[in-house]
Amino acid sequence: MSDLMNSLGETVQFIQSRYANTPTVGIVLGSGLGNLVAEMKVEQEIPYTEIPHFPVSTVKGHSGKLIFGELAGKKVLVMAGRFHYYEGYSASEVTYPVRVMKMLGVGTLLISNAAGGMNPDFEVGDLMVIQDQISLFTVNPLIGKNADELGPRFPDMSEPFNKGLISKARTIAKELGINLHKGVYVGVTGPTFESRAEYKMLHILGADAVGMSTVQEVIVARHMGVNVFAISVITDLGIREEENTITHEEVLQAAREAEPKLTAILKQLVQVI
Ligand code: HPA
């Protein structure tokens, strides 16, 4: 067996020794977006530091633990805090927890993130359901020997985000009176926010929002056949007339303010999965 499969086996065995139920829905919570947990009946929490072969998060606003429990009648597994490529982890380390989730039983992955808006219709605090992604500015996490046990060498990416889930989320948002944009998310490595010219270029290339996470997680999930749904909170506007400085604090603040809308949509979406 490969080193990867061995490590995954050990990680999964450890987690199952701490939590006996099978989660079917995985949720990755982005920067400043941890409140969904308050809606859960929490059954178990495991800090990343205790999990064999898990990397450890270093970014402010990421608490770093797996949370198991029930949400809207489903067994869910929440990653509170994720790993970013800009922290110095390899693409395969960044996505390791997604592989673990699948091996624990997760068939649907819901992802949230904070992102910079480039579509002129967007305002700070808006939500955008991700319809498609551009991952070419990041390192593909599947580079290297293929783990045939997990998925094919050349995975299809014609539907990275499940159309049925997108449509359900749009119906839910409408019922809740929440304005939900849809658009293309482009992944970048960070940690710099983009220059004016870079935001403009990314928009011309077809992206509506830009962020430093998600695309690698989506690739690894799709490799294994996991259905994915993702939503961005627009925390800053990359393209605008006035002076354009962006800080991490501003991003976290905007995410926190928009969070109740995100939580409401995700909760109802979990119910209908
Ligand atoms: N660019 C990249 N990543 C981000 C941004 C941004 O403007 N906002 C939040 N994450």
Boltz pocket constraint, residues with backbone or C-beta under 6 A from the ligand:
constraints:
  - pocket:
      binder: B
      contacts: [[A, 114], [A, 115], [A, 116], [A, 117], [A, 188], [A, 190], [A, 192], [A, 193], [A, 194], [A, 210], [A, 211], [A, 212], [A, 233], [A, 235], [A, 236], [A, 238], [A, 246], [A, 251]]
      max_distance: 6.0
